Amino acid sequence: MRQFDKTHAITLVAAVALEQYRFVSYAGGVPVASGAGGATDVAGVTEFAAAAGEAVSAVTGYSYLVETGAGITAGQFVKPGANGVAVVGSITDNCGRALTTAASGALCEVKLQNHVHP
């Protein structure tokens, strides 16, 4: 596994219980894969688990480790899946790009990007 390159993080208040190494929304919850946008877009990746109401740091740039919900190959676009895990995205529906290959349930280094979706 390569070394991730965390350069920035923000603090959010968890709206629900959050797991470590998962995508988190600007509203402090689990982001939606596509659609609504705004507060439900991916803000970053949680550095630690947090209970609802607790403060949690979310890495916002350059890259960080994200738990996968499906097998991902280096170079593929990724987006949030169920519970904030990374799943395969597309050029028009993504919030990052995989820098490493990972099996489902493993950690994948993801280059974080602005969340784009149809």
C-alpha positions in Angstrom: 0.0 0.0 0.0 1.2 3.5 -0.8 1.5 6.3 1.6 -1.5 8.7 1.4 -0.9 12.4 1.2 -3.3 14.2 3.6 -2.9 18.0 3.0 -6.2 19.5 4.4 -9.0 18.5 6.7 -12.1 20.2 8.1 -14.1 19.5 11.2 -17.8 18.5 10.9 -20.4 17.5 13.5 -21.6 14.0 12.9 -25.4 14.0 12.2 -25.4 10.2 12.4 -22.8 7.6 13.6 -19.9 7.6 11.2 -17.3 5.0 10.5 -13.6 5.7 10.0 -12.3 5.8 6.4 -15.7 6.6 4.9 -16.9 9.4 2.7 -18.9 12.0 4.7 -21.2 14.8 3.5 -21.1 18.5 4.3 -24.1 17.9 6.5 -22.2 15.4 8.6 -24.0 12.4 7.3 -23.6 9.7 4.7 -23.4 11.4 1.2 -25.6 10.4 -1.6 -24.0 8.9 -4.7 -25.8 11.3 -7.2 -28.6 13.6 -7.5 -29.4 16.3 -4.9 -25.9 17.8 -4.4 -25.3 20.6 -1.9 -25.0 19.5 1.7 -25.3 15.8 0.7 -22.2 15.9 -1.5 -19.0 14.4 -0.3 -17.0 16.8 1.9 -14.1 14.5 2.6 -13.2 11.2 4.3 -13.5 10.6 8.0 -10.2 10.2 9.9 -11.9 8.5 12.9 -15.3 7.0 13.8 -17.7 9.4 15.5 -21.1 9.1 17.3 -24.0 11.4 16.3 -23.3 14.8 17.7 -19.5 14.4 18.0 -17.0 16.4 16.1 -15.0 14.5 13.4 -12.2 15.5 11.1 -12.7 14.9 7.4 -9.7 14.9 5.0 -10.4 17.1 2.0 -7.2 17.0 0.0 -5.0 15.5 -1.7 -5.5 11.8 -1.0 -6.7 9.5 1.8 -7.6 6.0 2.5 -11.3 5.0 1.9 -12.9 1.6 2.7 -14.3 0.0 -0.5 -17.7 -1.5 -0.9 -16.7 -3.3 -4.2 -13.5 -4.2 -5.9 -11.8 -1.1 -7.3 -8.9 -0.9 -9.8 -6.3 1.9 -9.7 -7.3 4.7 -12.1 -11.1 4.1 -11.8 -13.3 7.0 -10.7 -15.0 6.4 -7.3 -18.2 7.7 -5.7 -19.9 7.0 -2.3 -21.9 3.8 -1.9 -23.9 2.5 1.0 -22.7 3.9 4.3 -20.0 6.1 2.7 -17.8 3.3 1.3 -16.2 3.8 -2.1 -17.7 2.1 -5.2 -16.9 2.5 -8.9 -18.1 5.8 -10.3 -17.8 7.4 -13.8 -16.4 10.6 -15.3 -19.8 12.3 -14.8 -20.5 10.8 -11.3 -17.6 10.7 -8.9 -15.8 12.3 -6.0 -12.3 10.9 -6.6 -10.0 8.6 -8.4 -8.5 5.4 -7.1 -4.7 5.5 -6.8 -4.4 1.9 -5.7 -6.3 -1.4 -6.4 -8.4 -2.8 -3.5 -10.8 -5.7 -3.0 -14.2 -5.1 -1.4 -13.9 -4.2 2.3 -10.2 -3.2 1.9 -8.7 0.3 2.1 -8.0 2.1 -1.2 -6.0 5.3 -1.6 -8.3 7.8 -3.3 -7.3 11.2 -4.8 -10.1 13.4 -3.6 -11.9 15.6 -6.1 -15.0 17.8 -6.0 -18.1 15.7 -6.0 -19.7 15.7 -9.5 -22.8 14.0 -10.5 -25.6 14.1 -13.1 
